[in-house]
Amino acid sequence: MSDLVAETAHHEGEPVIAKLSTLDRFLPVWIIAAMALGLGLGRLIPSLADDLDKVKIGSVSLPIALGLLLMMYPVLAKVRYSQLDRVTGDRRLLLSSLLLNWVLGPALMFTLAWLLLPDLPAYRTGLIIVGLARCIAMVLIWNELSCGDREAAAVLVALNSVFQIVAFAALGWFYLRVLPGWLGLSQTDAHFSVTTVLVSVLVFLGIPLVAGFLTRSVGERRRGREWYESTFLPRIGPVALYGLLFTIVILFALQGHTITSRPWDVARIALPLVVYFALMFGGSFVLGYRLHLGYPKTATLAFTAAGNNFELAIAVAIGVFGVTSGQALAGVVGPLIEVPVLVGLVYVALWARRRFYPAPAGPVTQAETSRGQSGLSA
């Protein structure tokens, strides 16, 4: 949503849709078009996936890294880093996020994978890996679109990053070897590289986070907050959407031929993913509401719990099982399903805000307007 919409639409009476820029108004259309373009390119040019996969350093795909950096930088440049203590002091939010992301999320994906894919061990393993990779990148876009709390999102993705480095390999061993053994299920032998996880975190979060922090610090110091937020941020805002669309095209082009040639397999993988996203988002939103976190933090909690770090899941699946493996395909289907589902959940969140968080009576203050700004194309 554009920054102009913010919290003012309810008070001014003008339809929200009328205040959106053309870029924002047709966001679902652009995303669907990017998905179709990527799938079409992958289907029409079978060698494209191999060509794109060669453009990487180590396990990091440079085209995907470029898209994610362009997508995340404007969002992280909007964060007011001086207000992070407001979030770090909220123990209810932090503990809830840790519980949802590192206990309930992986356990739910493990359960759904075994219940719905008992006869497809490769896809099942791929989904379990997706469940272990907690979101540190694209969640910032969904949070921004849903008018979530920017500072809370920055803190929670940083927290996820730390736990990802520390806990990913251990959780992979537990959910693929230990827990199946306890339950009398088949086990999967896999070794996860801590280096792959560390590089993913540093590239996909570290670089744009440092860039965003330095941009705000230098910009406010030289020109002041008023110029930074009213002039500079609107100029770089659209870059986030362009980065999102570019990333979607590249991701879907990498596996376009495989996805379009195996639609039934994609459908089987998609079912547990859709259930997972719905349960994680819905449960997290209800938890935030019951804890009286307020809408911005509740939306942030829900999207950080529902999203997954697909770039890490894909890199791990390819590194351990191979680029043509079923595990890698399951990882790629992750964003295929996550992108449209979470875009839909953005609209669900905005509906819930109107339904369960009515705007206070009286004039809108500047602070309220600032907190409500959410647009990609500012």
C-alpha positions in Angstrom: 0.0 0.0 0.0 1.2 3.5 -0.7 2.3 5.7 2.2 -0.6 8.0 1.4 -3.1 5.4 2.6 -1.6 4.8 6.0 -4.1 5.3 8.8 -5.9 8.3 7.1 -8.2 6.4 4.8 -10.6 5.5 7.5 -11.0 9.1 8.6 -11.1 10.9 5.3 -13.8 8.7 3.8 -12.2 8.4 0.4 -12.0 4.8 -0.9 -8.6 3.3 -0.2 -8.3 2.1 -3.8 -8.5 5.6 -5.1 -5.4 6.6 -3.1 -3.2 3.8 -4.4 -0.7 4.4 -7.2 -1.1 2.4 -10.3 2.0 0.4 -9.3 0.4 -0.6 -5.9 -3.2 -0.9 -7.1 -2.4 -3.8 -9.4 0.3 -5.4 -7.2 -1.3 -8.9 -7.4 -1.4 -8.6 -11.2 2.3 -7.7 -11.4 3.2 -10.7 -9.1 1.1 -13.1 -11.1 2.6 -11.8 -14.3 6.1 -12.2 -12.9 5.4 -15.7 -11.9 4.0 -16.5 -15.4 6.9 -14.8 -17.1 9.4 -16.8 -15.0 7.6 -20.1 -15.7 7.3 -19.3 -19.4 10.9 -18.4 -19.7 12.0 -21.6 -17.9 9.7 -23.7 -20.2 10.6 -22.0 -23.5 14.3 -21.9 -22.8 15.3 -25.2 -21.1 18.9 -24.2 -20.8 18.0 -21.0 -18.9 18.0 -22.7 -15.5 21.5 -24.0 -16.1 22.7 -20.7 -17.4 21.3 -18.8 -14.4 22.6 -21.4 -11.9 26.1 -20.9 -13.2 26.0 -17.2 -12.2 26.8 -17.7 -8.5 29.5 -17.5 -5.9 29.6 -20.6 -3.7 26.0 -21.5 -2.9 24.7 -17.9 -3.5 22.9 -17.3 -6.8 23.9 -13.8 -7.8 20.7 -13.0 -9.7 18.6 -14.0 -6.7 20.9 -12.1 -4.4 20.6 -9.0 -6.5 16.8 -9.2 -6.5 16.6 -9.7 -2.8 19.0 -6.9 -2.0 17.0 -4.5 -4.2 13.8 -5.7 -2.5 15.0 -5.4 1.1 17.2 -2.2 1.0 14.3 0.4 0.7 12.3 -1.4 3.4 15.3 -1.5 5.8 16.1 2.1 5.0 12.7 3.0 6.4 13.3 1.5 9.8 13.8 3.9 12.6 16.7 2.2 14.3 16.7 4.6 17.2 13.3 3.0 18.2 14.5 -0.6 18.3 14.6 -0.6 22.1 10.8 -0.3 22.0 10.7 -3.8 20.4 13.6 -5.5 22.2 11.9 -4.7 25.5 8.7 -6.4 24.5 9.3 -9.9 25.9 5.8 -11.1 24.9 6.6 -10.4 21.3 10.1 -11.9 21.3 9.2 -15.0 23.2 6.1 -15.6 21.0 8.2 -15.2 17.9 10.8 -17.7 19.1 8.2 -20.2 20.1 6.3 -19.9 16.8 9.4 -19.9 14.6 11.7 -22.5 16.2 9.3 -24.8 18.0 5.8 -24.8 16.4 6.8 -24.0 12.8 9.2 -26.9 12.2 7.0 -29.3 14.2 4.0 -28.4 12.1 5.8 -28.7 8.8 7.2 -32.1 9.9 3.7 -33.3 10.8 2.1 -32.1 7.6 4.9 -33.5 5.4 4.5 -37.0 6.9 0.6 -36.9 6.9 0.2 -35.6 3.3 3.4 -37.0 1.6 3.9 -40.4 3.3 4.7 -42.0 -0.1 7.1 -39.3 -1.4 10.2 -39.3 0.8 12.2 -36.8 -1.3 9.4 -34.2 -1.4 8.7 -34.8 2.3 12.4 -34.1 3.2 12.4 -31.0 1.1 9.4 -29.6 2.9 10.9 -30.4 6.3 14.0 -28.4 5.2 11.7 -25.5 4.1 10.0 -25.6 7.6 13.4 -25.3 9.3 14.4 -22.2 7.2 12.7 -19.3 9.0 12.1 -16.2 6.9 14.7 -13.3 7.0 14.0 -11.6 3.7 10.7 -11.5 1.9 8.8 -11.3 5.1 9.8 -7.6 5.2 7.8 -7.0 2.1 4.6 -8.7 3.4 5.0 -6.9 6.7 5.3 -3.6 4.8 2.3 -4.2 2.7 0.2 -5.1 5.7 1.1 -2.0 7.7 3.1 -4.0 10.2 5.6 -2.7 12.6 8.9 -2.0 10.7 11.1 -1.9 13.8 9.6 -5.1 15.1 10.1 -6.8 11.8 13.8 -5.7 11.7 14.3 -7.2 15.2 12.5 -10.4 14.6 14.3 -11.2 11.3 17.6 -10.4 13.1 16.6 -12.8 15.9 15.7 -15.5 13.3 19.0 -15.0 11.7 20.9 -15.7 14.9 18.9 -18.8 15.6 19.2 -19.9 12.0 23.0 -19.9 12.3 23.0 -21.7 15.7 20.0 -24.1 15.4 19.5 -25.0 11.7 21.9 -27.9 11.5 20.8 -29.3 14.9 17.1 -29.1 14.0 17.8 -30.7 10.7 19.4 -33.6 12.4 16.6 -33.9 14.9 13.7 -33.8 12.4 15.3 -36.0 9.8 17.1 -38.5 12.0 16.2 -38.4 15.7 12.4 -37.8 15.7 11.6 -40.2 12.9 13.6 -42.9 14.8 11.6 -42.3 17.9 8.3 -42.6 16.0 9.4 -45.7 14.0 9.5 -43.8 10.7 12.1 -43.9 8.0 15.2 -41.7 8.6 17.1 -39.4 6.2 20.8 -39.0 6.5 21.8 -35.5 5.6 24.7 -33.1 6.5 23.9 -29.4 6.6 26.8 -27.0 6.0 26.9 -24.3 8.7 28.9 -22.2 6.2 25.9 -22.3 3.8 23.6 -21.1 6.5 26.0 -18.3 7.6 26.6 -17.1 4.1 22.9 -17.0 3.4 22.2 -14.9 6.5 25.1 -12.5 5.8 24.2 -12.0 2.1 20.4 -11.9 2.3 20.0 -9.9 5.5 23.4 -8.6 6.6 24.2 -6.5 3.5 20.8 -4.8 3.1 20.5 -4.3 6.9 23.9 -2.5 7.1 23.0 -0.5 3.9 19.7 0.6 5.3 21.1 1.5 8.7 24.0 3.6 7.1 21.6 5.3 4.7 19.3 6.5 7.5 22.1 7.5 9.8 24.0 9.5 7.1 20.8 10.9 5.5 19.3 12.2 8.8 22.6 13.6 9.9 23.2 15.5 6.7 19.7 16.6 5.7 17.4 15.9 8.6 14.6 13.4 9.3 12.0 15.5 7.5 13.9 15.5 4.2 14.9 11.8 4.6 11.3 10.6 5.2 9.4 12.9 3.0 11.8 13.2 0.0 14.4 10.5 0.0 12.3 7.5 1.0 9.6 8.1 -1.6 12.3 8.1 -4.3 13.7 4.7 -3.4 10.4 3.1 -2.5 9.5 1.6 -5.9 12.8 -0.2 -6.0 11.5 -2.7 -3.4 8.7 -3.8 -5.7 11.0 -4.0 -8.7 13.3 -6.2 -6.7 10.4 -8.4 -5.6 9.2 -8.9 -9.2 12.7 -9.5 -10.5 13.3 -12.1 -7.8 10.1 -13.9 -8.6 10.9 -14.1 -12.3 14.4 -15.5 -11.6 13.2 -18.1 -9.0 10.4 -19.4 -11.3 12.7 -19.4 -14.4 15.2 -21.6 -12.6 12.6 -24.4 -12.3 10.0 -23.3 -14.9 10.5 -26.4 -17.1 10.4 -28.8 -14.1 7.4 -27.2 -12.5 5.3 -27.1 -15.7 6.2 -30.6 -16.7 5.3 -32.2 -13.3 2.0 -30.4 -12.3 0.7 -33.3 -10.2 3.9 -33.4 -8.1 3.7 -29.6 -7.7 0.1 -30.0 -6.5 1.1 -32.7 -4.0 3.8 -30.5 -2.6 1.5 -27.4 -2.6 -1.2 -28.9 -0.3 0.9 -29.2 2.9 2.4 -25.7 2.1 -1.0 -24.0 1.8 -2.2 -25.7 5.1 1.0 -24.7 6.8 0.9 -21.0 5.8 -2.8 -20.7 6.8 -2.3 -22.4 10.2 0.9 -20.5 11.1 -0.5 -17.1 10.0 -4.0 -17.6 11.6 -2.6 -19.1 14.8 0.0 -16.3 15.2 -2.5 -13.6 14.5 -4.9 -15.0 17.1 -2.0 -15.2 19.6 -1.0 -11.6 19.0 -4.6 -10.5 19.4 -5.0 -12.4 22.6 -1.7 -10.9 24.0 -3.0 -7.4 23.1 0.1 -6.6 21.0 -1.8 -4.2 18.8 -2.3 -4.6 15.1 1.2 -3.6 13.8 3.1 -6.0 16.0 0.4 -8.7 15.6 0.7 -8.5 11.8 4.5 -8.6 12.1 4.4 -11.6 14.4 2.0 -13.5 12.0 4.1 -12.9 8.8 7.4 -13.6 10.4 6.0 -16.9 11.6 4.3 -17.9 8.4 7.1 -17.0 6.0 10.1 -19.2 5.2 13.7 -18.6 4.0 13.2 -20.2 0.6 16.6 -19.1 -0.7 18.3 -21.0 2.1 16.1 -24.0 1.8 16.8 -24.3 -1.9 20.6 -23.8 -1.4 20.7 -26.5 1.2 18.5 -28.9 -0.8 20.7 -28.5 -3.9 23.9 -28.7 -1.9 22.9 -31.9 -0.1 20.7 -33.7 -2.6 21.5 -32.2 -6.0 19.9 -29.7 -8.3 17.6 -32.2 -10.0 16.5 -33.9 -6.7 13.0 -34.0 -5.4 14.1 -32.2 -2.3 15.3 -29.3 -4.5 12.0 -29.3 -6.3 10.1 -29.1 -3.0 12.2 -26.1 -2.1 11.4 -24.3 -5.3 7.7 -25.0 -5.0 7.9 -23.2 -1.7 8.0 -19.6 -3.2 5.6 -20.8 -6.0 3.0 -21.3 -3.3 4.2 -18.8 -0.7 4.1 -15.7 -2.9 0.5 -15.8 -3.9 -0.7 -17.2 -0.5 1.0 -14.5 1.5 -0.1 -11.8 -0.9 -3.6 -13.0 -0.1 -2.9 -13.0 3.6 -1.8 -9.4 3.3 -5.4 -8.6 2.4 -6.7 -10.8 5.2 -4.5 -8.9 7.6 -5.8 -5.6 6.4 -9.4 -6.8 6.7 -8.6 -8.0 10.3 -7.3 -4.6 11.1 -10.5 -2.9 10.0 -12.6 -5.6 11.8 -10.7 -6.1 15.1 -8.7 -2.9 15.4 -11.0 0.1 14.8 -9.3 3.4 14.3 -9.6 5.8 17.3 -12.0 8.6 17.0 -10.6 12.1 16.4 -7.9 13.6 14.2 -5.0 11.5 13.1 -1.7 12.6 14.6 1.5 12.8 12.7 2.9 9.9 14.7 -0.1 7.7 13.8 0.3 8.5 10.2 4.0 7.7 10.3 3.4 4.4 11.9 0.8 3.5 9.3 3.0 4.1 6.3 3.6 0.9 4.5 4.0 1.4 0.8 6.5 -0.2 -1.5 6.2 2.6 -3.9 6.0 5.3 -1.1 
